[in-house]
């Protein structure tokens, strides 16, 4: 990650050394975008534009834009961009999200959450 | 989350050398009360990541490597402030040891997951370290993102079985007579290790003390830095 590329993004939460995250999922979403760009799924300008559009739409809808919602916009932009690129469809995402939800609910605390757990015989 | 579920605060693994380490590492008796629930946004990220990995767009190891780069950048590293206050303020120290959740919350640091915090204190002859043997429960609201090794199976299993050799790999050698207690986190209880205050820090401000409190020292895989390691230590 070069500083230039980060600077191209709208107001990414950061300190002097780089980006900062409030919760682990934010870092995961950040890493996904960076690696997908490196895999040439999209250009960085394209990504900055997608993220910017998402933030602008949220602001227009009354988002206070205090930084707390930044990675929600990041994730929404990423979901849309991977769908636009044909990498993952909306339907696949919805199905997979439901599958993770079922798997999590079927997982006693302390055990790793794995897909398909709810299908396994006890 | 089953908050009415009885907690056993004393569940721990003692590791003095006279002890048989194999005393039924039984989690099920207190973990079978309900399933896990992931937040809506965590589900979305998992869905996206697992599909992209399956389809070969991203390499999970490359994702982990990038996240590891930022592991000290996730969440506020408030634990060091908590430790420095405990070292400086006897009343806060007493409160922390008695009700860590409330004492930590009084500094404005509250967990998003509603976990119950317990402070465990190192002192001569007693060392504490924290693990979550089967998953990776971690008080990230005070310690930031869990380090990759904390989530790794070798740390999780070996910390309980052979804590001394795990500590040695982290560069920590304790006197033979020091008793090591390994605390196993759960969904409801997260532990914060209060490391021993380094000598030569009498009269230091809390800010300055906090600089000596490393993340690993609050997991128990490290010690607080010595006074002369402070960046502003007199040359």
Interface residues (C-beta under 8 A of the other chain):
Chain A: X15 X17 X18 X19 X20 X21 X22 X23 X24 X25 X26 X27 X28 X29 X30 X31 X32 X34 X35 X36 X39 X41 X72 X75 X78 X79 X82 X87 X88 X92 X93 X96 X97 X99 X100 X101 X104 X105 X106 X107 X108 X109 X110 X111 X112 X113 X115
Chain B: X27 X28 X31 X32 X33 X34 X35 X36 X37 X38 X39 X41 X42 X43 X44 X45 X46 X47 X48 X49 X50 X51 X52 X55 X57 X58 X59 X62 X63 X66 X67 X70 X71 X73 X74 X75 X112 X132 X133 X134 X135 X140 X145 X146 X186 X187
